[in-house]
Amino acid sequence: VSKKQCVAQYGKVTGQCTFTGDPDETPSDCDCDEYPFAATREGAREEDVSVKRIDASDNRRAGSMLGNFYLNQRVLDGDKFYVDVDATPVKR
């Protein structure tokens, strides 16, 4: 579902992309990221999935961390879990 939405929104799922539009910026490989996570039942619903192209290495690192979370917390297929999102803005 997320790949289909990424193609609809961005024209493709992977490839080179820039984030700021600065001509001096070095393009990086991009992946399509989705929320809710594709690994969840909610992530498979078309109407409520948010997609964005992000740096591929960041996306794959986050996916690995999520997989480790599932493993370490013993989250099995079909188990329910709660995601608490802190809406506090990050100061940069």
Order of alpha helices (4+ residues) and beta strands (2+ residues): alpha-beta-beta-beta-alpha
